[in-house]
Amino acid sequence: MEDHEVVERVKKGQADLFEILVRRYEKKLCALAWRMLHNRADVEDAVQEAFMKAYRSLKKFRGDAQFSTWLYRITVNLILNKLRRGSKLKRTEMDMEQVETSNNPENSARQQELKQAATRAINDLPPRQRAIFHMRYEEERPHAEIAEVLGLSEGAVKASYHHAILKLRESLKGFVD
Amino acid sequence: MKKIDTETREKLIAFLDGELDVKERSKVAKKLKESALYRRELDSLKQVLALTKVDTAPDLKPVMWSVPSRPRIRWWRWVVAPAAVTVAIIGFLVFGGKTLFEGAREAEFVMINGDTLSRDEGIQLITLIMSEDEELREVMLDYTERKPTDIYNELMGLDEEEEEVLIFLLEEKMLELKRS
């Protein structure tokens, strides 16, 4: 069942069907939230809360944009607000323990170092730029769609993406030839 | 040793990102054939991008989903606010010799920052603005470009945090209106 069909049915009273959308998008939202928060507990909270907001606001979703764009917008705004306020986050520190333990034990110390460096480099980007980088590079979303998610112009999205790469290059210069 | 300038680097990023049109793309491709410096730079950028791939989300627990109960729409609380409170806040919103609230009640429509709302919408908005919440001032600035009608349309179905953010904006707009 397509997203818009699920949305229409939920709006008409089949509330249980919303879970289809939850299962369809939870992994993607977690990946996005991870890029922005780098903390397991905060990511889980943010994604949970984003779905809750989406559900409660569903009646004002008119289908002008794709559901996924709208859902991303809710999620990114929610995370940006949380980061802005800081206090609502469980931990503002990066979950570096997770970065380490998620490594394959066979990986070399160099690879672990690299993974931590990459995580830090991404975390050093401003939050909105992290979101842009993730949506463009990882998800290959069109600039126009990212612009719609973030309420920016396409030009601003492109410029921000370029800056992100340049900053990452600077942060990771010790790891590239 | 020669270095790549910023403009060229930007061009290479755009090339990698697929942003260039056919003409620009073939120009860069030609340069890449001719220049080892260009190729090194492109490789370096590709390596950086590849490195970021290791930053992936861990396995997280699935979202615990159950249909939530209907949210409490707080703003109705202010619509039926006690008269004394209402009067106190109307006093605060004096505008053009009348309180804004009175003006709205008499008018066919209400204009806020050049945006037109129906009389009832205007009254509801003004009533909303009566709320006072210090925390709101710390939240949000993402909504600053929204028009009052958009805000009004969004009021239904908001959760508490979004509602707070919008109320903050309305308060700001009212202050702007007073100043003008």
Chai-1 contact restraints between the chains, C-beta under 6 A:
chainA,res_idxA,chainB,res_idxB,connection_type,confidence,min_distance_angstrom,max_distance_angstrom,comment,restraint_id
A,A15,B,V67,contact,1.0,0.0,6.0,A-B,restraint_1
A,E19,B,W65,contact,1.0,0.0,6.0,A-B,restraint_2
A,V22,B,V63,contact,1.0,0.0,6.0,A-B,restraint_3
A,V22,B,W65,contact,1.0,0.0,6.0,A-B,restraint_4
A,E26,B,V63,contact,1.0,0.0,6.0,A-B,restraint_5
A,C30,B,A57,contact,1.0,0.0,6.0,A-B,restraint_6
A,C30,B,L60,contact,1.0,0.0,6.0,A-B,restraint_7
A,A31,B,A57,contact,1.0,0.0,6.0,A-B,restraint_8
A,W34,B,A57,contact,1.0,0.0,6.0,A-B,restraint_9
A,E44,B,L60,contact,1.0,0.0,6.0,A-B,restraint_10
A,Q48,B,V63,contact,1.0,0.0,6.0,A-B,restraint_11
A,F51,B,V63,contact,1.0,0.0,6.0,A-B,restraint_12
A,K53,B,D159,contact,1.0,0.0,6.0,A-B,restraint_13
A,R56,B,P71,contact,1.0,0.0,6.0,A-B,restraint_14
A,R56,B,D159,contact,1.0,0.0,6.0,A-B,restraint_15
A,S57,B,G157,contact,1.0,0.0,6.0,A-B,restraint_16
A,K59,B,G157,contact,1.0,0.0,6.0,A-B,restraint_17
A,K60,B,G157,contact,1.0,0.0,6.0,A-B,restraint_18
A,N77,B,D142,contact,1.0,0.0,6.0,A-B,restraint_19
A,Q98,B,P58,contact,1.0,0.0,6.0,A-B,restraint_20
A,S102,B,P58,contact,1.0,0.0,6.0,A-B,restraint_21
A,K115,B,V54,contact,1.0,0.0,6.0,A-B,restraint_22
A,A118,B,L51,contact,1.0,0.0,6.0,A-B,restraint_23
A,A118,B,T52,contact,1.0,0.0,6.0,A-B,restraint_24
A,A118,B,V54,contact,1.0,0.0,6.0,A-B,restraint_25
A,A118,B,D55,contact,1.0,0.0,6.0,A-B,restraint_26
A,T119,B,D55,contact,1.0,0.0,6.0,A-B,restraint_27
A,I122,B,D55,contact,1.0,0.0,6.0,A-B,restraint_28
A,H162,B,E10,contact,1.0,0.0,6.0,A-B,restraint_29
A,H162,B,I13,contact,1.0,0.0,6.0,A-B,restraint_30
A,I165,B,I13,contact,1.0,0.0,6.0,A-B,restraint_31
A,L168,B,V48,contact,1.0,0.0,6.0,A-B,restraint_32
A,R169,B,V48,contact,1.0,0.0,6.0,A-B,restraint_33
A,L172,B,V48,contact,1.0,0.0,6.0,A-B,restraint_34
A,L172,B,L51,contact,1.0,0.0,6.0,A-B,restraint_35
A,F175,B,L51,contact,1.0,0.0,6.0,A-B,restraint_36
A,V176,B,S44,contact,1.0,0.0,6.0,A-B,restraint_37
A,V176,B,Q47,contact,1.0,0.0,6.0,A-B,restraint_38
A,V176,B,V48,contact,1.0,0.0,6.0,A-B,restraint_39
